[in-house]
Amino acid sequence: MSYGGSAALQAAVYGRLIGDAELSAMVGGAIYDAPPAGTLPALYVTLGPEEVRDRSDATAGGAWHRFTVSVVSEAAGFATAKAVAAAVGDALTDAELSLDRGHLAGLRFYRARALRDGALRRIDLIFRARVSDAA
């Protein structure tokens, strides 16, 4: 197994999200690798948990990465959060990202879950990426 491409994948995903003009405009630039301390904006996007499984073969190490991107909103309904979630999906699905370590063989939307979290609405989008490691 290779976990070597994990940090590079995270950096590339974050870079793609903050570099997407439409998404950035929708959330006023509130796109976080990790939410900052203090008061958060009423609408934001943040990277979340990751699960990694071995996908090495005879030629190189590699892994399947399942990672979460969350859209969090204080709005009473889900409409705004769903529009932002769609923009996240558009930015990442089948994206050709350049990694500092390894090679991204594919990036696909896997599933999503919309839920109420107290007064907040949250949509967790889960993506699946295949990374071949070239240390």
KAHU-V253372 format. One record per backbone hydrogen bond with DSSP energy under -0.5 kcal/mol. NH is the residue of the N-H (numbers start at 0). CO is the residue of the C=O. Records with the same first field share a line. If there is no record, write none. Layout:
NH->CO / CO
This chain:
1->61
5->2
8->4
9->5
10->6
11->7
12->8
13->9
14->10
15->11
16->12
17->13
18->14
19->15 / 16
20->18
23->19
24->20
25->21
26->22
27->24
28->23
29->26
30->28
31->44
43->71
44->29
45->69
46->31
47->67
50->65
52->63
54->61
56->59
62->130
63->52
64->62 / 128
65->50 / 63
66->64 / 126
67->48
68->124
69->45
70->122
71->43 / 69
72->120
73->41
81->77
82->78
83->79
84->80
85->81
86->82
87->83
88->84
89->85
90->86
91->87
92->88
93->106
94->91
96->94
98->96
101->133
102->131
104->102 / 129
105->129
107->127
109->125
110->125
112->123
114->121
116->119
119->116
120->72
121->114
122->70
123->112 / 121
124->68 / 122
125->110 / 123
126->66 / 124
127->107
128->64
129->105
130->62 / 128
131->102
132->60
